[in-house]
Amino acid sequence: MDAKLDQAAALWTTRRIRSYLLLQPICVPRR
């Protein structure tokens, strides 16, 4: 296993989760 590849994958996953959490409130209408 490559340490750099693992770190890059972790960073990419964090970015996806962070962007998903940021876009979620916008997609779901609040009452």
C-alpha positions, -999 to +999 in steps of 0.1 A: +000+000+000+013+034-009+011+060+019+007+089-004-021+072-023-039+064+010-035+100+021-048+113-012-078+090-010-086+101+025-084+137+015-106+131-015-132+113+006-131+142+031-137+167+003-166+147-010-182+144+024-176+181+031-191+192-002-220+168+003-228+182+037-226+218+023-249+210-006-274+190+014-291+220+032-294+238-001-311+209-019-335+202+010-360+230+015-364+243+051-398+252+064 
